[in-house]
Amino acid sequence: MSKSLLALTPVETVACCSPLTSTPLTADQSERIAPLLKALADPVRLRLLSLVASHAEREACVCDLNDAFDLSQPTISHHLKVLHEAGLLDRSKRGTWVYYSVRTEALADLSALIGGGL
């Protein structure tokens, strides 16, 4: 059996062999990020967050979100409540409608973890 070496370009070497983050998470960072990841572990909530984030002005009315799912309005509201309680979304009531907006601070924590900026 012949042994062959795999030749990697410098970019491939960095992508393959470099750590994902510059330092491990601190206990405080883990405590802050874990609830965000837990809330996003549901496909409906992950999609809801992306719909709000991609909506005009990063804000969406609950009435704008219902049609994207084959779920009842109370179920959608429950998922939005979970995202709000986790700190991923802010909400404001205007008349009979509730508007949700993305909390950029929470997304910055997730981005730093995923992007290696911690």
CORCORZI-V926722 format. One record per backbone hydrogen bond with DSSP energy under -0.5 kcal/mol. CO is the residue of the C=O (numbers start at 1). NH is the residue of the N-H. Records with the same first field share a line. If there is no record, write none. Layout:
CO = NH / NH
This chain:
2 = 4
5 = 7
6 = 8
9 = 13
10 = 14
11 = 15
12 = 16
13 = 17
14 = 18
26 = 30
27 = 31
28 = 32
29 = 33
30 = 34
31 = 35
33 = 36 / 37
34 = 38
35 = 39
36 = 40
37 = 41
38 = 41
39 = 42
42 = 46
43 = 47
44 = 48
45 = 49
46 = 50
47 = 51
48 = 52
49 = 53
50 = 54
51 = 55
52 = 55
55 = 58
56 = 59
58 = 102
60 = 100
61 = 64 / 65
62 = 65 / 66
65 = 68
66 = 69
69 = 71
72 = 76
73 = 77
74 = 78
75 = 79
76 = 80
77 = 81
78 = 82
79 = 83
80 = 84
81 = 85
82 = 86
83 = 87 / 88 / 89
84 = 87
88 = 103
90 = 101
92 = 99
94 = 97
97 = 94
98 = 62
99 = 92
100 = 60
101 = 90
102 = 104
103 = 106 / 107
104 = 108
105 = 109
106 = 110
107 = 111
108 = 112
109 = 113
110 = 114
111 = 115
112 = 116 / 117 / 118
116 = 22
